[in-house]
Amino acid sequence: MPSLPKPSTSTLCDTLPAPRLSKDIDNTMSSYADDNPEAPTFPKPASDSPRPSVIKEPLRLSSTSLQQPPGRKLCVRHQRMADEGTNLKLQHSLDALSLEERESVNAIWSNFSSSSHPRRALILQGLLTMCCFSQLSLLTEQLAHLIRIDPFTVFPRELSLRVLSYLDATSLCRAAQVTKKWKSLADDDILWRGICEQHIGQKCHKCGWGLPVLEKKKIYHLPGLSPCPSPPDLSSLKRTLDNSTDLVAPPLKRQRSDVLHSSCSSDNNAVPESSSSFSLLTLIDTKPAATTRPWKDVYSERMTIERNWRRGRCTVRTLKGHTDGVMCLQYSETLTHPSFPVLITGSYDRTVRVWNLETGVELHCLKGHTRAIRALQFDDVKLITGSMDMTLKVWDWRRGRCIRTLTGHTEGVVCLNFDSNVLASGSVDATIKVWNLRTGGAFTLRGHQDWVNSVQLWDSLKTGQSSASSATPVFDVPGCGAPQIDPGKMLFSASDDGTIRLWDLTLRTCIKQFTGHVGQVQSIKLLLADECDESTDVDMADSDQEERLLDHVVASGSSSSSSLVSGQVAPSVSKTKKPLLVSGSLDNTTKIWDIETAQPIQTFFGHIEGVWSVSVNKMRLVSGSHDRTIKVWNRDEGRCISTLVGHTAAVSCVALGEDKIISGSDDCDIKIWSFSG
């Protein structure tokens, strides 16, 4: 009984020898041509072509009779047929026919199999002309499945990963749901690392999404804090504050020696806090060193936070302790000591309180000011506070001890800002005092006509600070000699007179004035150029679609480490970077200014009462208002993403992090709005 040949994996489909044909088959084909004059006439074999021999008894064709030389393989198409058992299904259908019909069908198949590619094409064209719509419909149904091919079953893994590298996160998540093979490829660490580098710490210019770096997940040297001392000065760290009134760095035994050595040895290659390239960051996971995390897990974690920001989903904790309005606050999650994040707040109740941000426990209550505390700033070493009692105080915030008191203003101190060697303070007396932390000297800037509410230092030349100068304790040099200010040191100041001024501290003069607000300017913040992720126009519909589809991102079982990868930092290109200036005013608006032209770039409308405080990073902007709300803004589009309601009085201060907002209010409460899930 004739049967279909069963291809072996060692045979090549195009070189199968044709089965022998019977005379009856030739007669059948001739009679069909005579009865169907419209049927195409197929070319007859050439005279020198061998005619197929005739089978006397039609027997079932065995696979052994069609066996090809070893070492040959089926093409992808016929290998899939073999895997799916297609030939076996056809054989069952053939067995249901009569003997004569089986011989006819088998002869046609054998003749086609033995034909060359051009002849096959000619035969197929002729067959198509004979087909009615029912047969054409069958062909269409069959071809829709047959012409499909899974490329990843054919490509080597390296080429498959190259193809998948052109997909975005949404498409990779879809690909991971196709088959197990696709999932193993789509979850590969190489692909997700590339996506993380494209999105984390910056906005992707293709989709418009940016994901947080999460500072608490890594440890690296922060330029905003006092740089670590050079090795020759390490002995000075052994001095304790009990033996000296000078404010020095914490004792060496309180720091991790490996972290200190690492940060000092790589000081020249330190990564800026505002670095826009995630690949240049040295990540240190909070988990044990033996634990590794796949990059897809890293992306998923940060994607959850960004999605919560966009949807306004957060959890709220309230810290209570102050007995009057909270006027200023600052927090840090990147301190080498202590290991937990620290929050420090100042209030009208004349106290400064130090909090463990993780547990909400109050660590210290610093008392010493005799009137309301309006401003504060701290780093690894010191805390400086400004009060309406006309003084500034320098504290050892870890031990809760006042180190020194600065006097000079004739009215209350409303604002302050310091860097490694300069402290600036603004006062009700409409003046700004600039203190040199290296020499202890000070000078006064005059020009504003009313309260100076906010000051911000800016090193326009980006000059590096020497280790020697930074290691020198604050006010270690007595006397009030003429302070030496580094060239390029600038200062922004905002006042109740409705103006913002830019001062050159070397020349001690105002070089630019920003006008545009019609109310008192209460708060200003700087966004450096490398933090200003100027993205191109993006189709927001695609972004929203990605937001919805990425809900199903699931961590894969990849074993490659993502959190312990450290990259060599590329040397930065030397060029002057101009920041953007953000201001909040009692005219109910927030503005972004161009430093070069002193003109507003954007104005944010939405608050129904005055804006007391603003905070900004490269991803978003937040503002706290007298209307008791906090608004989160999309900085590029100028629209409000969400409004946070919870305070029962004016929001006087806000701090913006990558996954949280911390706010202080006249209702005496501190609220932590966490978007981390």
SETOR-793184 format. One record per residue (C-alpha): residue in three letters; x, y negated, z negated. Coordinates in steps of 0.2 Angstrom, whole numbers, plus 5000, padded with zeros to 4 digits. Layout:
BEGIN
ALAXYZ...
END
This chain:
BEGIN
MET500050005000PRO500849835005SER501249724991LEU502049554988PRO503949554986LYS504449514968PRO505849384969SER507349414957THR508349274949SER509849334959THR508949294976LEU508849144986CYS507049104992ASP507549035010THR508549195015LEU507249325011PRO507249455026ALA505549465035PRO504549625032ARG504149725047LEU502549685056SER501349815064LYS500649815081ASP498949785075ILE499549615068ASP500149555085ASN498549615093THR497549525080MET498449365082SER498249375101SER496349405100TYR496249255088ALA497049145101ASP495949205115ASP494349175104ASN494949005098PRO495548905113GLU495748745101ALA496948845090PRO498748785092THR499948895103PHE501448945093PRO503048965102LYS503449145107PRO505149215102ALA506549195115SER506949345126ASP508549375117SER507649365100PRO507449535092ARG505649585091PRO505149645074SER505049835073VAL503349925069ILE502850005053LYS502050175056GLU501250185039PRO500950015030LEU501650045012ARG501749934997LEU503349824999SER504449844984SER505649714978THR507149834980SER506849834999LEU507049644999GLN508449634987GLN509749504992PRO511649504988PRO512049474970GLY512649294965ARG511249194973LYS509849104963LEU508149054966CYS507748874970VAL506948774956ARG505148784964HIS505248974966GLN506049004949ARG504548914941MET503449034951ALA504349174944ASP504249114926GLU502349074928GLY501949244936THR501249174952ASN501749314963LEU500949444951LYS499349344952LEU499349354971GLN499749534971HIS498249564961SER497149464974LEU497949564988ASP497549734980ALA495749684980LEU495749685000SER495549825012LEU497149905019GLU496949825036GLU496749655028ARG498249685017GLU499249725032SER498749565041VAL499049445026ASN500649535022ALA501249515040ILE500849325040TRP501849295024SER503349395030ASN503349305047PHE503349135038SER504649195026SER505849245040SER505649085049SER506848935049HIS506448775041PRO505948685058ARG504848835063ARG504048845046ALA503548655048LEU502848695065ILE501848845058LEU501148735044GLN500648595055GLY499648725066LEU498848795050LEU498248625045THR497348595061MET496448755059CYS495848715041CYS494148645037PHE493848525023SER493548665010GLN495248735014LEU496048565013SER495248534997LEU496048694990LEU497748634997THR497548464988GLU497148544972GLN498548664973LEU499848544979ALA499448424965HIS500248544953LEU501548624964ILE502448474969ARG502748424951ILE504448464944ASP505148434927PRO506848354930PHE507548384913THR507448574916VAL508648544931PHE509748394925PRO511148424913ARG510948344896GLU512048194900LEU511148144915SER509448174906LEU510048054892ARG510547924905VAL508847924913LEU507947914896SER509147764891TYR508147654903LEU506547684893ASP505947574879ALA505447634862THR503547664866SER504047764882LEU505247874872CYS503947914859ARG502747964873ALA504148074880ALA504448154864GLN502648224864VAL502748314881THR503748474877LYS504948534864LYS506348504878TRP505848324880LYS505748294862SER507448354859LEU508048234872ALA506948084868ASP507448094849ASP509348094853ASP510347974842ILE511247904857LEU509647834864TRP508947764848ARG510547684843GLY510447584859ILE508747534855CYS509247474837GLU510647374844GLN509447294856HIS508147244843ILE508847244826GLY509447074820GLN508846984836LYS507446974848CYS507347084863HIS507246974879LYS506247114887CYS504847144875GLY505046994863TRP505147104847GLY506447084834LEU506747194819PRO507547144802VAL509347204798LEU508847234780GLU510347154771LYS510047264755LYS510447414766LYS512247354770ILE513647274761TYR514747144770HIS515646984766LEU514546834766PRO515346674772GLY514046574762LEU514746634746SER516446604738PRO517646714748CYS518646844739PRO520346794732SER521946844741PRO522946984733PRO524246864725ASP522746784716LEU522046944709SER522846914692SER521746764690LEU520246874690LYS520746964675ARG520446804664THR518746814655LEU517646664653ASP517846684634ASN519546614635SER519246474648THR517946344651ASP518346354669LEU517146444680VAL518046594688ALA517546744698PRO516946894688PRO518247004680LEU519047134691LYS518447284681ARG516647224685GLN516847244704ARG517047394714SER518847404719ASP518447484736VAL517247354741LEU518447214735HIS519847294745SER518847314760SER518147144761CYS519847064757SER520747164770SER519547124784ASP519246944779ASN519746884796ASN518546994805ALA517146964793VAL515446974801PRO514446814800GLU512746824791SER511946764806SER512746884818SER511546924833SER512247084837PHE511747234827SER513147344833LEU514447234825LEU513747254807THR514547374795LEU513047474788ILE513247554771ASP511747664766THR511047654749LYS510947844749PRO512447954745ALA513847964758ALA513448144762THR511748094768THR511448044786ARG510047964794PRO509447974812TRP509347804822LYS507547844826ASP507247844807VAL508147674805TYR507147594820SER505447664812GLU505847594795ARG506147424802MET504747434815THR503547464800ILE504147304792GLU504047204808ARG502247264811ASN501747224794TRP502347044797ARG501347024813ARG499747094805GLY499947004788ARG499947164778CYS500947144762THR500947194743VAL500947054730ARG501847054713THR501746914701LEU503146874688LYS502546774673GLY503646684660HIS503746504664THR502546394655ASP502446254668GLY502546234686VAL503946324696MET504946194706CYS506446294713LEU507046464716GLN508346574725TYR508646754727SER510046874733GLU510047054737THR511847064743LEU512847034727THR514247154723HIS513847134705PRO512547174698SER511947304710PHE510147254709PRO509347094718VAL509346944707LEU508046804707ILE508346634698THR506946504695GLY506846334688SER505346254681TYR504546094673ASP504646184657ARG506546134657THR507146314658VAL508046424671ARG507546604671VAL508546744679TRP507546904685ASN507947074690LEU506947064707GLU506747254708THR505947284691GLY505247104687VAL506147104671GLU506846934664LEU508646944661HIS509146774654CYS508246614650LEU509446464652LYS509146314641GLY510046154641HIS509146024651THR508045904642ARG506845874657ALA506045964672ILE507246064683ARG506946014701ALA508446104710LEU509546254709GLN510846354719PHE511846504714ASP513146624722ASP514246764715VAL515146654703LYS514146514697LEU512346434696ILE512146244698THR510546164692GLY509845984694SER508645904682MET507545754680ASP508645714665MET509945644678THR511245784676LEU511845934685LYS512446084675VAL513646224680TRP513146394672ASP513846564671TRP512146644675ARG512746824671ARG513046774653GLY511746634652ARG513046504647CYS513246324652ILE515046294658ARG515046104662THR513845954664LEU513945834678THR513345654676GLY513345504688HIS511545484694THR510545344686GLU508845434689GLY508245614690VAL509145744701VAL507945814714CYS508945914725LEU510645994728ASN511646104740PHE513446164739ASP514646274749SER516446334744ASN517146164740VAL515746024741LEU514245994731ALA512945864736SER511545804726GLY510045694729SER509145584716VAL507645484712ASP508845334713ALA508845354732THR510745394732ILE511645554737LYS513245604727VAL514545714735TRP515645804723ASN517245884728LEU517346054719ARG519246064722THR519745904714GLY518145854704GLY518045684712ALA516445614719PHE515745474730THR514045404733LEU513045384749ARG511745244751GLY510445214764HIS508845294759GLN507445174752ASP506645304741TRP506845474733VAL508045594741ASN507045754741SER508245874750VAL510045894756GLN510946014767LEU512746034770TRP513346084788ASP515146124793SER515046064811LEU516746124816LYS516546294808THR518246274800GLY518746424789GLN519046404771SER520746464764SER520846594751ALA521846484739SER520646344739SER519146454736ALA520046544722THR520346384713PRO519146374699VAL517846234700PHE518446074692ASP520046154688VAL520945994693PRO520645854681GLY520445674686CYS519345584699GLY520545554713ALA519945514730PRO519145684736GLN519745754752ILE518345814763ASP518745944777PRO518545864794GLY516845904802LYS515945914786MET514145844788LEU512645824777PHE510745814781SER509645724769ALA507745694768SER506845564759ASP505145494753ASP505545354765GLY504945464779THR506645484787ILE508045614789ARG509845564790LEU511445644796TRP512945594787ASP514845614791LEU515645654774THR517345614781LEU516845444786ARG515545424772THR514345344784CYS512645384792ILE512845434810LYS511045484815GLN509345454809PHE507845564813THR506145484813GLY504445564817HIS503645614801VAL502245494795GLY502345554777GLN503645584764VAL504945724770GLN505045854755SER506045994762ILE507346024776LYS508246184781LEU509546224794LEU509546364807LEU511246384814ALA511446414833ASP511846594832GLU510246624822CYS509246534835ASP508746684846GLU508046584861SER507046714870THR506346714887ASP504546714891VAL503846874886ASP502146954890MET501346964873ALA500047094879ASP501547214882SER502147174864ASP500447204857GLN500347374866GLU502047424859GLU501447374842ARG499947494843LEU500847634851LEU502347644839ASP501247694825HIS501647874828VAL503547854828VAL504148004817ALA505848034811SER506748174821GLY507948304814SER509448224822SER511048254812SER512048104818SER512447974806SER511747794808SER511947714791LEU513847754789VAL514447694806SER515647554805GLY516147454821GLN517747354823VAL517147174824ALA517547084840PRO518446914838SER517146774839VAL517246654853SER517846484847LYS516446354851THR515446224841LYS513746284837LYS512346154834PRO510946204822LEU509146174823LEU508446074808VAL506746114801SER505745994790GLY504145994780SER503245834775LEU501745774766ASP500945724782ASN500445914783THR501645954797THR503246054799LYS504446004813ILE505946074821TRP507245954827ASP508645944840ILE510245894831GLU510945814847THR509545704852ALA508745684834GLN507045714842PRO505745844837ILE505646004847GLN504046074840THR502746024827PHE501746154817PHE499946104813GLY498946204801HIS499046154783ILE497646044777GLU498745964764GLY500545914762VAL502046034765TRP503146044750SER504346184755VAL504946274771SER506146414774VAL506746494791ASN507746634799LYS507946684816MET506346784816ARG505046674808LEU504646514798VAL503646494782SER502946344774GLY502146314756SER500846184754HIS499846084742ASP498346174749ARG498946324739THR499346434754ILE500846494762LYS500946504781VAL501946624792TRP502346544809ASN503046624825ARG504446504828ASP504546524847GLU502646504850GLY502246374837ARG500746474831CYS500246534813ILE500446724812SER499646744795THR499046644780LEU499446704762VAL498246654749GLY498446694730HIS499146544721THR497946434711ALA498946274713ALA500146194725VAL501546304732SER503046204727CYS504446314733VAL504646464745ALA506146584750LEU506046694765GLY506846864767GLU506846994780ASP505547094772LYS504746974759ILE504246804754ILE504546734736SER503546584731GLY503346474716SER501946364711ASP501246234700ASP500146374692CYS501746434683ASP501746594693ILE503046674704LYS502346784718ILE503346914728TRP502546954745SER503247114751PHE503047174769SER504147334767GLY502647444767
END
